[in-house]
Amino acid sequence: MDADAYLDRFHAEKRVDADLPYLAYLQMQHMLHVPFENLDVINQVPITLNREKFFDKIVNHYRGGFCYELNGLFIWLLQQLGYQAHLISGTVHQKNGIWALANSHAAILVELDQSYLVDVGFGDSVRHPLPITGKSINDVSGKYRVIYNEQNELGPYLLQKNREGLWTNLYCFDIEENKLIDFTSMCNYNQTSPDSPFTQNLITTIATENGRITLSDNILTTTKGSFKSRKEANNKEDILEKFFNISLNTDAK
């Protein structure tokens, strides 16, 4: 695998210092150019936890992926660039108020002057490294924070988003190190189980400078600040190529 080719994939320059500003820059660039998508799941293309395959898919074929692929490859790049980072597992808080499969989300913890949550594989979420100290960060899509609650059995750290003045849970996590292989059963579940949210509907989403573009089944949603517009997507292949730079008809770009 080639770190320079990966940086070129999401239009990022290589710098010497593995510091917080560069980390923030890398995370932002990645989310602006590499989509979160479950096309392989919907098309029943098996996803195995292999970084070489992630690299081929994301870098050589200009695709995206879901959390295991995106964070699983991004952490390799961070380590190559000199960051002290490891994978962590999280449990997603679903819109119905129920926690999803325990420890089924893969994210990244980076150690600098303090610990930072970094996640390029959670769709519409914070685009900047987030300290796990409770400090809130304003982002294009809202205000975020990580708080500590030792009484939460699924994970003492809670990623939260402020919605209309109320803090709501996105997912909880622990800071213990996980290896990519530790997510094998969860990855298999999320790409095969009828109870997995990824097997139900096509989802492709990518950040923009002032919002986000999302294709959910046949609906294309464009968000700019607080304004949202929706329209029916009549030709998904054209939409994928125009807005997400994804072509399913060619081997590579």
N, C-alpha and C positions, 0 to 999 in steps of 0.2 A: 504494500500500500504506500501511497505517496502523499505526504502531508501537503506539499505544495499544490498538487492537483486538487486536493480536497479544498484548500483555501480558495483556489481559482473557481471551484464549483459555486461558492456563494460570495464571490467577488470581494474577498477579504485580503488585505495585505499582510505580509509577514513582518512581525516586529521582534525586537530583541527581548524586551522586558515582559515577563509573565506577571503583570500587575492587574489591579482591578479595572482601570480604564480599558485595557486591551481585552480583558475578559468580557466586559460589557459590550464592547464593539463586536467581538466575535459572536456573542449570543444574538445581538440585534441583527447582524448581517445574515446569520444562519436562518433566523426566523423570517427574514424578508425574502429569502431566495429558495429555501427548501421547505416544501409543504408537508403538513401532516396529512396523511392519506391512508386509506385502507383498501385500495384497489385490488391488491393481491388477495386479501381476505375475501372480498366479494367475488373475485374470479377464481377462488379456490386454488391459488398458487401457494404452495407450502412455504412458510417462512421459518427458517432455522436460525438459531442463534450463532451466527458465524460472521465475524467482522469483515472478512474478505468478501463475503456475499453482500453485506451491507454496503461496502465500498463500491462494489461493481454496480449495484442497483442505484445508489444515490449519486455517486460521482460520475461513473461512466455512462449511465443511462438516464441521468437527469430526473430521477424519481424522488419521491419522499418516502414516508413510512410511518409506522406508529412508534410508541415510546421506546420499545426495545431496540429498534433499528436506529432511530434518530439519536437518542441519548447514548445508545451503545456504541455508536461510531464517533459521536462528538467527544465523548470522554477520552477516546484514544487520541484524538487530535490534541485535546488540552494537555494530555500527558506528554505527547511529543513536543509540545511547545514549552514545557517546563512547569506546568501547573501540578500541584499536589491535589489530586481529585480521586474520588471513588464513587461507585454506583451505590445508591440507596433504594430501598423499596418503600412504596407508599400504597395507601388504600384510598380510592376515590370515593368522594361523597356525591352520590347521584342526586339528580334533580327531584326525585321522589322522596328524598330525605333518608334513604337507606344506603349504608356503606356497601360498596361493591366487593368483589372477591378480595380477600385480605392479601396485602403485599403484592398486588398484581401490577402496580405501576412502577416503572423504572425511571429514576431521576438521578441527579448528580449533586454531590456535595464537594465544594472546592474550598480548600484551606488557604487563606491569605492572612491578613491581619486578624481575621476572625473567620468563622464558617459561613459560607454563602450557598444557598440553594440555587442551582442552575438547572433549567429545564427547557429544552428545545423540542420536547415531544408531548406537549399537553394542549395543543391547539390554541384556543383563544385564552392566553394566560400572560403573566408578567414577562416582559422582554428583557429584563435586566437582572443581574445577580441580586439575590434578596438575602440580606443578613437574617439569621435565625434568632435575632435578639428581641423581636417585637417591633422594631422600627418599620414604619410604613413607607412605601414608595409609590409615587404617582406615576402612572403609565398611561399610554394612549387609551387603553381599554379600561382604565379604572385605577383604584387604589388597592394595594396589596400589602400583606404583612405575614410573618410567621410568628406564631405565639407558642409558648410551651405550656402544656397541660398534662401533668403526669398521671392524671386520672383517666385519660383516654387510653383504653386498653389496646387499641389497634396501632397506636403510635403517638408518642407524647408531643410531637411537633405538628402544628396545624397550619397549612397554607390557607389563608383567608382572603376574600375579596370584599370590598365595601360596596354594598348595593343599597342605594337610597338611604345611607346613613347607618345601615346595619351590616355587621361583619358576618359573612356566611362562609362555611367551610367548603374548600375545593378538594383537598385531600389531606390526609395525615401521613406522617412518616417517622421512621427512626433514622438515626445517623450512623448506625452500624454498617460496615462495609459489606456489599454484596458483589459477587462475581456474576458475569453475564450468564453463565450456565445455571445459576441459581433460579433464573426466571423461566426455565424450560417448561415446567408444567403450566405456569400462568400464560406463557406465550401460546402454548398448544390450546389451552382453554379459550383464549380470546380470539383465536382464528378458526375454531371449530365448533364451539358450543352454541346451541341455539339461544342460550341465555346471555351470551356475550353481546354487548352493544355494537361490536365491530362486525358481527355477522348479519346484522339486521338491515342496515342502510349504508349506502355509499356516502362517504364523507371525505371531502378534500378541502383543506383550508390553509390559507397563507396570510401572513401579516403584510400590511402595506404601511407606508410612511405615516398615514393618518387614520388607519383603521384595519380592515380585514376583508378578504374575499373568501366566501365559503360556498361550495357546491354540496348540497345535501339532497341526495336522490335527484329529483328533477327541479329543485329550486336553487337558484343562484342568488345569494345574499351579499350585497356590498355595503360595508359599514364605513362611514366617514365621520369620525367623532361620535356624536350622539345620534347621527342620522343613519337610518337603515333603509335600503331599497331592496325589494325582492321581485324576481321575475322568473318565469318558467324557462327551464333550460331544455330546449327542444333537441339539440344535438350535443350530447355530452362530450363526444370526442373533440369537437371544435372548442367547446368551453374549456376542457382540460388543457388543450394546446395554447389557447389564447391567454388564459388567465393564470395558468399554473405551469406553463412550459413543459407539459407532460404529453408525450406522444406514445401511444400504445402500439403504433403500427411500424415503428422502426426499432432497430436493435440498439442504437446509440446515437447521440447527438454530437 
